[in-house]
Amino acid sequence: MRWTILLICLLFCGGCRKLLDPGDPVDGGNSGTIYQSDASAAAVLTGLFYNMSNDGTFMGGEGISYLSGLSADEFLLQQEDELSVSMYKNQPRPDNIPVWSWLYKYIYQANAAIEGLTASSRLTPAIRQQLIGEARFVRAFCYFYLVNLFDEVPLVTGTDYKVNATMRRTPVVKVYELIVQDLEAAASLLRTDYLRADMISITSDRVRPNKWAATALLARVQLYQNNWRAAIIAASALIDNNAVYDTVPLSRVFLKDSKEAIWQLQPVNGTATGDALLFIQQRPVVAAPTFLQTLEKEDLRKQYWLGEDGYYPYKYKAADPAAPPTEYLMVLRLAEQYLIRAEARLHTGDKAGGLEDLMVVRRRAGLPRLNINGTGPLDDAIQHEKQVELFAEWGHRWLDLKRTHKINTVMKAATAAKGGDWKAYQQWYPIPRSEILLNPNLTQNEGYPE
């Protein structure tokens, strides 16, 4: 069995990093031997997290943070590669939209793991439970981004390629139903602490999802569906767990040992995150002038999170591949939970509670207390704080503009400033042409050529 794991590791990853020891990664296929031991079953999910840390769509020049930031009003583009220009001018091309294929790859791997783990009777029950929880969390995470970037998408929950190859697009409400089911299941299956790849040892690194990661994503999903009270309950579970999670000084937020981190991805090829290499070394963008104008004079995030010479995204500072690793890519963090609860509290009539949550984020940034009367102004203040706090992170600005129905107003002016012409359909990315050619039942989003 040990030789089997080693062989799979060599085939799929070509090497191991800290994340992978000792359970080397596999793709999650249907081999009858993979799910016959705890070590090889754990290696399936380790391999999935390896791919998510190593592939393009979660960081770097094809990452969601970069591409969605280009689509929104966050960046001023400084270079002219084809993909960046098309996203920046809100003219994405069906033959060059990489996010779809990466996310469905991870979903397939998660589906294969769920099937294999569910069918296995040879694993330690606690380890089997943990691994199923991880797989269901990953599937929910990927579908959240698919449905918010592409609108209706095929809801693939199995590994039968004949079925998957002919699936139609699924209504958004049905996709969200699966996301919520997966996250609720994951929260009940996953442990509350963070585990190493052996699925036994506890670690301070927060690179495998736990119960609280599932709860944090569930809070966001409930917010997106206007389920205000459910969002409050989920976000409060994180905020009240201050023995594990707390806000930290701006200089420490994105470090690998940050107490603000709920879930991070560890760089596996070198010691720097893909976003650090992109934004610091390559510097394809700087902050858009309109974004800089929204920053209050006293805001300390200008000092800590924007590079001084050009105001480029500078949340990640470790770009030396020879230096010891100090940063992991932040995926879920506590400040978002405060902003989720602030908005949800406001919509349930608790304006005072919403303002208090908002002030947790503002105080850290060195900003004064707001004197706000009325629901509308407080809602505007919360959305502004999300825009600034979550700048260049995971497409938050792009997705928030859509869910708050402000996208046409904001992007009409922003796209014109970028040299494009905004149309409402551009809020959705096109389905890749290659997928439509392979699947006769898959239709293109409105406005894009087949």
C-alpha positions in Angstrom: 0.0 0.0 0.0 2.8 2.4 0.8 4.2 1.9 -2.7 0.8 2.5 -4.1 0.6 5.9 -2.4 4.1 6.8 -3.5 3.4 5.9 -7.1 0.2 8.0 -7.1 2.0 10.9 -5.6 4.6 10.8 -8.3 2.0 10.6 -11.1 -0.1 13.5 -9.9 2.1 15.9 -8.1 5.7 15.1 -8.8 6.7 15.9 -5.2 5.5 16.6 -1.7 5.5 19.7 0.5 4.6 20.2 4.1 0.9 20.1 3.3 1.3 16.6 1.8 3.2 14.8 4.5 2.7 12.0 5.1 -0.5 11.4 3.1 0.7 12.0 -0.4 -2.0 13.2 -2.9 -4.0 11.3 -5.4 -6.6 12.3 -7.9 -9.6 10.6 -6.3 -10.3 8.1 -9.0 -12.3 4.8 -8.6 -9.5 2.4 -7.8 -10.7 -0.3 -5.5 -7.6 0.0 -3.4 -7.6 3.7 -2.7 -10.4 3.6 -0.1 -9.1 0.5 1.6 -6.8 2.3 4.1 -6.9 5.5 6.0 -3.6 6.7 4.6 -4.5 6.3 0.9 -8.1 7.7 1.4 -6.6 10.7 3.2 -4.2 11.2 0.3 -7.2 11.7 -2.0 -8.3 14.9 -0.3 -4.7 16.0 0.3 -4.2 15.7 -3.5 -7.3 17.8 -4.0 -6.0 20.6 -1.7 -2.6 20.3 -3.4 -4.3 20.9 -6.8 -6.2 23.8 -5.4 -3.0 25.4 -4.1 -1.0 24.6 -7.2 -3.4 25.2 -10.1 -4.4 28.6 -11.5 -7.9 29.5 -10.5 -7.4 30.1 -6.8 -4.4 32.5 -7.1 -2.2 34.2 -9.7 -2.9 35.5 -13.2 -5.9 33.1 -13.8 -7.2 33.4 -10.2 -10.6 34.5 -9.2 -9.3 37.4 -7.2 -7.4 38.8 -10.2 -10.0 38.1 -12.9 -13.0 39.3 -10.9 -11.1 42.3 -9.8 -10.4 43.2 -13.4 -14.1 42.7 -14.2 -15.2 45.0 -11.4 -13.9 48.5 -10.6 -11.0 47.6 -8.4 -8.0 47.7 -10.8 -6.3 49.9 -13.4 -4.6 47.5 -15.8 -0.9 48.0 -16.6 -0.2 45.2 -19.0 -1.8 43.9 -22.2 -2.1 40.1 -22.3 -5.2 38.9 -24.0 -7.0 37.4 -21.1 -6.5 40.4 -18.8 -7.6 42.9 -21.4 -10.8 41.0 -22.2 -11.7 40.7 -18.5 -10.8 44.3 -17.8 -12.9 45.7 -20.7 -15.8 43.4 -19.7 -15.5 41.5 -22.9 -14.7 38.0 -21.8 -14.3 35.5 -24.6 -15.9 32.1 -24.7 -12.7 30.6 -26.0 -10.6 32.0 -23.1 -12.3 31.7 -19.7 -10.3 29.3 -17.5 -12.3 29.5 -14.3 -15.0 27.0 -15.4 -12.7 24.1 -16.2 -10.7 24.4 -13.0 -13.8 24.5 -10.7 -15.4 21.5 -12.4 -12.2 19.6 -12.1 -12.3 20.1 -8.4 -15.9 19.2 -8.3 -15.3 15.9 -10.1 -12.5 15.1 -7.7 -14.8 15.9 -4.7 -17.6 13.8 -6.2 -15.2 10.8 -6.8 -14.0 11.1 -3.2 -17.6 11.2 -1.8 -18.5 8.1 -3.8 -15.4 6.2 -2.8 -15.6 7.2 0.8 -19.3 6.5 1.1 -18.9 3.0 -0.4 -15.9 2.0 1.8 -16.3 0.0 4.9 -12.6 -0.4 5.7 -11.8 3.1 7.0 -11.6 4.4 10.6 -15.1 5.9 11.0 -13.8 9.3 12.3 -11.4 9.6 9.4 -14.0 8.6 6.9 -16.4 11.2 8.3 -13.8 14.0 8.2 -12.8 13.2 4.6 -16.4 13.2 3.4 -16.9 16.6 5.2 -13.9 18.0 3.4 -15.1 16.8 0.0 -18.6 18.2 0.5 -17.1 21.5 1.6 -14.9 21.8 -1.5 -17.9 20.9 -3.7 -20.0 23.7 -2.1 -17.1 26.2 -2.4 -16.7 25.5 -6.1 -20.4 25.7 -6.8 -20.7 29.0 -5.0 -18.3 30.6 -7.4 -19.7 28.9 -10.5 -23.2 30.0 -9.8 -22.1 33.6 -9.0 -19.8 33.9 -12.0 -21.8 32.1 -14.6 -25.4 32.1 -13.4 -27.1 28.7 -14.0 -24.7 25.8 -14.3 -24.9 22.0 -14.6 -25.3 20.5 -11.2 -22.8 17.6 -11.4 -22.9 15.4 -8.3 -21.6 12.1 -9.7 -18.7 10.7 -11.8 -20.6 9.0 -14.7 -19.2 10.9 -17.7 -22.1 9.8 -19.9 -24.5 11.6 -17.6 -22.3 14.6 -16.9 -21.6 15.1 -20.6 -25.2 15.8 -21.4 -26.4 17.8 -18.4 -28.4 20.9 -18.8 -28.0 24.1 -16.8 -29.7 24.0 -13.4 -31.7 26.8 -11.9 -29.7 28.9 -9.4 -32.1 28.1 -6.5 -31.4 24.4 -7.0 -27.6 25.0 -7.0 -27.9 26.9 -3.8 -30.0 24.1 -2.3 -27.0 21.7 -2.8 -24.5 24.3 -1.5 -26.5 24.7 1.7 -26.9 20.9 2.1 -23.2 20.3 1.5 -22.2 23.0 4.0 -24.6 21.9 6.7 -23.4 18.3 6.3 -19.8 19.4 6.3 -20.3 21.4 9.5 -21.7 18.3 11.2 -19.0 16.0 9.9 -15.8 18.1 10.2 -13.8 18.5 13.4 -13.5 21.8 15.1 -9.7 21.8 15.1 -7.2 21.7 12.2 -5.6 18.5 11.2 -2.4 17.5 9.4 -2.5 15.3 6.3 -2.4 12.1 8.5 -5.9 13.1 9.7 -4.9 12.5 13.3 -2.3 15.1 14.4 -3.5 18.6 15.2 -1.7 21.5 13.6 -1.7 25.3 14.0 -1.8 25.6 10.2 -5.3 26.3 8.9 -5.0 24.7 5.5 -7.5 22.0 5.7 -11.2 23.0 6.2 -12.8 22.3 9.5 -16.3 22.8 11.0 -15.8 26.5 11.3 -14.7 26.9 7.6 -18.0 25.3 6.6 -19.9 27.5 9.0 -18.2 30.7 7.6 -19.0 29.9 4.0 -22.6 29.0 5.1 -22.9 32.5 6.6 -21.9 34.0 3.3 -24.3 31.8 1.3 -27.2 32.6 3.6 -26.4 36.3 3.2 -26.5 36.0 -0.6 -29.9 34.4 -0.3 -31.2 37.1 2.0 -31.7 34.6 4.8 -30.7 37.2 7.3 -31.3 35.4 10.6 -29.5 32.2 9.3 -26.6 34.4 8.3 -26.5 36.0 11.8 -26.5 32.6 13.5 -23.7 31.2 11.3 -21.5 34.4 11.5 -22.1 34.6 15.3 -20.8 31.1 15.8 -17.4 32.2 14.4 -17.3 35.6 16.1 -18.2 34.2 19.5 -15.5 31.5 19.2 -12.8 34.1 20.1 -10.6 31.5 21.7 -9.8 30.4 18.2 -10.6 33.3 15.9 -10.1 37.1 16.4 -9.2 40.1 14.5 -5.5 40.9 14.4 -3.4 44.0 13.5 -3.4 44.9 9.8 0.2 43.8 9.5 -0.6 40.2 10.7 -3.8 39.5 8.8 -2.3 37.5 6.0 0.4 35.6 7.9 0.2 31.9 8.0 -0.3 31.9 11.8 -3.0 34.6 11.7 -5.8 34.2 14.3 -8.1 35.9 11.8 -7.7 33.0 9.3 -10.6 30.5 9.1 -9.3 28.7 6.0 -6.0 29.3 4.0 -4.2 27.6 1.2 -0.6 26.8 1.6 1.8 27.5 -1.3 3.2 24.2 -2.5 5.6 25.3 -5.3 7.9 27.7 -3.4 7.2 29.7 -0.3 5.3 32.7 -1.8 1.6 32.8 -2.6 0.6 33.2 -6.2 -1.0 36.5 -5.4 2.2 37.9 -3.9 4.1 36.9 -7.0 1.5 38.3 -9.3 0.8 41.7 -7.6 4.4 42.4 -6.3 6.7 40.9 -8.9 4.6 41.1 -12.1 2.5 44.1 -11.1 -0.1 43.9 -13.8 -2.5 46.3 -12.0 -2.6 49.1 -9.6 -5.6 50.2 -7.6 -8.2 52.0 -9.7 -8.4 55.8 -9.2 -12.1 55.5 -8.2 -11.2 53.0 -5.5 -8.5 55.2 -4.1 -10.9 58.1 -4.0 -13.2 56.0 -1.7 -10.5 55.6 0.9 -10.8 57.9 4.0 -7.8 60.0 4.8 -7.1 58.2 8.1 -7.5 54.7 6.7 -4.5 52.6 7.8 -5.2 50.1 5.1 -3.6 52.5 2.6 -0.3 52.1 4.6 -0.5 48.3 5.2 -2.3 46.9 2.2 -1.3 49.1 -0.8 2.2 49.4 -2.2 3.5 52.9 -1.8 4.8 53.3 -5.4 1.7 53.0 -7.4 -0.8 51.7 -4.9 -0.8 48.1 -6.1 -2.4 45.3 -4.0 0.1 44.6 -1.2 -1.8 42.4 1.2 0.8 39.7 0.6 4.4 40.8 1.0 6.4 37.7 0.9 7.5 37.4 -2.7 11.0 35.9 -2.2 10.9 32.3 -3.2 14.2 31.6 -1.2 12.9 33.0 2.1 11.1 30.8 4.7 7.3 30.8 4.2 5.5 33.4 6.3 2.2 33.8 4.4 -0.6 31.5 3.2 -3.3 32.5 0.8 -6.3 33.7 2.8 -9.6 32.2 1.6 -12.0 32.8 4.6 -11.3 35.2 7.4 -13.1 36.7 10.4 -13.4 40.3 9.2 -15.8 39.1 6.5 -18.0 37.5 9.2 -18.3 40.8 11.0 -19.4 42.5 7.8 -21.8 39.6 7.0 -23.4 40.0 10.4 -23.5 43.8 10.2 -25.5 43.6 7.0 -27.8 40.8 8.2 -28.5 42.6 11.5 -29.4 45.8 9.6 -31.9 43.9 7.5 -33.5 42.4 10.6 -33.9 45.9 12.2 -30.9 45.7 14.5 -29.2 48.9 13.3 -27.3 49.3 16.5 -25.9 45.8 16.3 -25.0 46.3 12.6 -23.1 49.4 13.4 -21.2 47.8 16.2 -20.1 45.0 13.9 -19.1 47.5 11.2 -17.0 49.4 13.8 -14.9 46.4 14.6 -13.5 46.5 11.1 -13.3 50.3 11.0 -11.6 50.6 14.3 -8.8 48.3 13.2 -8.3 50.5 10.2 -7.9 53.6 12.4 -11.2 55.1 11.4 -13.7 57.0 13.6 -17.1 56.0 14.7 -19.8 56.8 12.2 -22.8 58.9 13.1 -25.5 57.4 10.8 -29.2 57.6 10.9 -31.4 55.5 8.7 -31.2 52.1 7.1 -30.0 53.3 3.7 -26.9 55.2 4.8 -25.8 52.4 7.1 -26.2 49.9 4.3 -24.1 52.1 2.1 -21.5 52.3 4.8 -21.4 48.5 5.2 -21.0 48.0 1.4 -18.3 50.6 1.3 -16.4 48.8 4.1 -16.7 45.5 2.3 -15.3 47.2 -0.9 -12.2 48.5 1.0 -11.6 45.6 3.5 -11.9 42.9 0.9 -10.2 44.7 -2.0 -8.5 42.2 -4.4 -9.8 39.2 -2.4 -11.8 36.5 -4.1 -14.1 38.6 -6.3 -16.0 40.0 -3.3 -16.5 43.4 -5.0 -17.7 41.9 -8.3 -20.2 39.5 -6.6 -21.4 42.1 -4.1 -22.3 44.5 -7.0 -24.4 41.8 -8.5 -26.2 40.6 -5.4 -27.0 44.2 -4.3 -28.3 45.1 -7.8 -25.8 48.0 -8.1 -23.8 46.5 -10.9 -25.3 48.2 -13.9 -25.0 51.7 -12.3 -21.5 51.2 -11.1 -20.1 49.3 -14.1 -21.5 51.6 -16.7 -19.2 54.3 -15.6 -16.3 52.0 -14.7 -16.4 50.1 -18.0 -16.4 53.3 -19.9 -13.3 54.4 -18.0 -11.6 51.1 -18.9 -12.3 51.6 -22.6 -15.3 49.3 -22.8 -19.0 49.5 -23.3 -21.1 48.0 -20.5 -24.1 45.8 -21.2 -26.1 44.1 -18.4 -25.4 40.6 -19.7 -21.7 41.1 -19.0 -22.2 40.5 -15.3 -22.1 36.8 -16.2 -19.1 35.2 -17.7 -19.6 33.2 -20.9 -19.7 29.4 -20.9 -16.5 28.1 -22.5 -17.1 27.3 -26.2 -15.3 24.0 -25.8 -17.9 22.9 -23.3 -20.8 23.8 -25.5 -19.3 21.9 -28.4 -19.0 18.8 -26.3 -22.4 19.0 -24.6 -25.4 19.5 -27.0 -27.7 20.4 -24.0 -25.5 23.2 -22.7 -26.6 26.7 -23.8 -24.6 29.9 -23.8 -25.2 32.9 -21.6 -27.2 35.7 -23.3 -25.1 38.2 -25.3 -22.2 35.9 -26.1 -21.6 34.0 -29.3 -22.1 30.2 -29.2 
